[in-house]
Amino acid sequence: MDSDTAIKVTDVQKSFAQKQVVRDISFTVKRGEIFGLLGPNGAGKTTLIKMMTTLLRPDQGNIMLNGYSTAKQSQLARRQFGVTGQATAIDQDLSARENLLIFGQLNGLSSKDARARAAELLTDFDLINSADQALETFSGGMRRRSDLAVSLIGQPNILFLDEPTTGLDPRTRTQMWQAIQNLVATGSTVFLTTQYLEEADRLADHIALIDHGKLIALGTPDDLKQQVGGMQLRLTLSDSSRVAQAQTIIQTSLNQPASISNQTLIAPLGSTGIQAVTTILNQLQGASIAISNLKIESPSLDDVFFKMTVGKN
Ligand SMILES: Nc1ncnc2c1ncn2[C@@H]1O[C@H](COP(=O)(O)OP(=O)(O)OP(=O)(O)O)[C@@H](O)[C@H]1O
């Protein structure tokens, strides 16, 4: 495993009873990146993350965290990461600061270092003004940020975030995104699962899409969007009698078929087709074909998700 690699998953399989829920999955996560794991309900995300965090053993295959095998060197592998979503508060009567101090000491920090690290995290996560309030008085967003702070107290090199923003309002979600981005800016590697495709699109450098336990796509958000067809041109004409003529102009310029829906022509632009849009518009104008609407649409990760996954059946 080279030194740029934080996580290496090789041919991992897991079955429960007779049912195979993770099938031969392999991928690599580079140091300092945000890697998103996506998939419909029941796809196997939680099972995979449990295997990566040593809570479950794969039936077959290998998982390495910073070069340590989760099966053969589980103690060392465990020291490489933090996880959110596990017991991150001992007692709701404790303040956020007290909670951080306890987890700091559990992680082997001296009380002086734990105090300093707690103050740093409370500031980073915008909790410093509520640091001495009991956790039970915290809103959902404050709790989530406090959980994230706790998972960072031992300065893990790799952080697993299982649905870090589920249920948060848009403002708090944006704050969490910022916190995650700040974290990777300091060199940590983040592995996250999310139900929000926009979140994966905004945050993730690479995405693995799984369905029915199988890896069905792997790449940057842009790679995945290209796989479902890239950008599209949608042109609506003012006069329906000119549709056939406009179709010829578009098809000739793009060298791609254009489909017709009422008065709207739709054609894939491909990677260089966007340059042809000016030519198309000039030719339409030259032929006195008026247009009432023009859109250049990028595919979204939603398109990728819907085209590539089937989900529970
Ligand atoms: N301990 C278990 N025993 C039996 N079947 C299980 C067990 N854990 C998970 N499964 C099954 O494995 C499949 C994958 O579940 P998993 O929780 O990994 O999916 P997921 O992608 O995390 O789904 P969700 O988005 O709904 O959380 C499901 O069909 C689930 O019912």
The ligand as an SDF file (V2000), in Angstrom:
LIG
                    3D

 31 33  0  0  0  0  0  0  0  0999 V2000
  -27.1930   -8.4240   11.1070 N   0  0  0  0  0  0  0  0  0  0  0  0
  -27.8850   -8.6360    9.9890 C   0  0  0  0  0  0  0  0  0  0  0  0
  -28.5050   -9.8120    9.7730 N   0  0  0  0  0  0  0  0  0  0  0  0
  -29.1670  -10.0510    8.6320 C   0  0  0  0  0  0  0  0  0  0  0  0
  -29.3000   -9.1930    7.6160 N   0  0  0  0  0  0  0  0  0  0  0  0
  -28.7050   -7.9910    7.7600 C   0  0  0  0  0  0  0  0  0  0  0  0
  -27.9750   -7.6480    8.9510 C   0  0  0  0  0  0  0  0  0  0  0  0
  -27.4850   -6.3860    8.7850 N   0  0  0  0  0  0  0  0  0  0  0  0
  -27.9030   -5.9670    7.5760 C   0  0  0  0  0  0  0  0  0  0  0  0
  -28.6170   -6.9140    6.9450 N   0  0  0  0  0  0  0  0  0  0  0  0
  -29.2150   -6.8330    5.5890 C   0  0  0  0  0  0  0  0  0  0  0  0
  -28.1730   -6.4800    4.7100 O   0  0  0  0  0  0  0  0  0  0  0  0
  -28.6330   -5.5940    3.6940 C   0  0  0  0  0  0  0  0  0  0  0  0
  -27.7690   -4.3480    3.6900 C   0  0  0  0  0  0  0  0  0  0  0  0
  -28.0130   -3.6050    4.8780 O   0  0  0  0  0  0  0  0  0  0  0  0
  -27.2250   -2.2840    5.2630 P   0  0  0  0  0  0  0  0  0  0  0  0
  -27.7580   -1.8180    6.5790 O   0  0  0  0  0  0  0  0  0  0  0  0
  -25.7760   -2.5150    5.1450 O   0  0  0  0  0  0  0  0  0  0  0  0
  -27.7090   -1.2900    4.0960 O   0  0  0  0  0  0  0  0  0  0  0  0
  -27.5830    0.3010    3.9840 P   0  0  0  0  0  0  0  0  0  0  0  0
  -27.0790    0.5630    2.6090 O   0  0  0  0  0  0  0  0  0  0  0  0
  -26.7810    0.8350    5.1290 O   0  0  0  0  0  0  0  0  0  0  0  0
  -29.0920    0.7490    4.1040 O   0  0  0  0  0  0  0  0  0  0  0  0
  -29.7500    2.0980    4.7140 P   0  0  0  0  0  0  0  0  0  0  0  0
  -29.4630    3.2090    3.7550 O   0  0  0  0  0  0  0  0  0  0  0  0
  -31.1940    1.7350    4.7340 O   0  0  0  0  0  0  0  0  0  0  0  0
  -29.1570    2.3000    6.0850 O   0  0  0  0  0  0  0  0  0  0  0  0
  -30.0840   -5.3330    4.0130 C   0  0  0  0  0  0  0  0  0  0  0  0
  -30.8570   -6.1620    3.1840 O   0  0  0  0  0  0  0  0  0  0  0  0
  -30.2250   -5.7160    5.4670 C   0  0  0  0  0  0  0  0  0  0  0  0
  -31.5280   -6.1620    5.7430 O   0  0  0  0  0  0  0  0  0  0  0  0
  1  2  1  0
  2  3  1  0
  2  7  2  0
  3  4  2  0
  4  5  1  0
  5  6  2  0
  6  7  1  0
  6 10  1  0
  7  8  1  0
  8  9  2  0
  9 10  1  0
 10 11  1  0
 11 12  1  0
 11 30  1  0
 12 13  1  0
 13 14  1  0
 13 28  1  0
 14 15  1  0
 15 16  1  0
 16 17  2  0
 16 18  1  0
 16 19  1  0
 19 20  1  0
 20 21  2  0
 20 22  1  0
 20 23  1  0
 23 24  1  0
 24 25  2  0
 24 26  1  0
 24 27  1  0
 28 29  1  0
 28 30  1  0
 30 31  1  0
M  END
$$$$
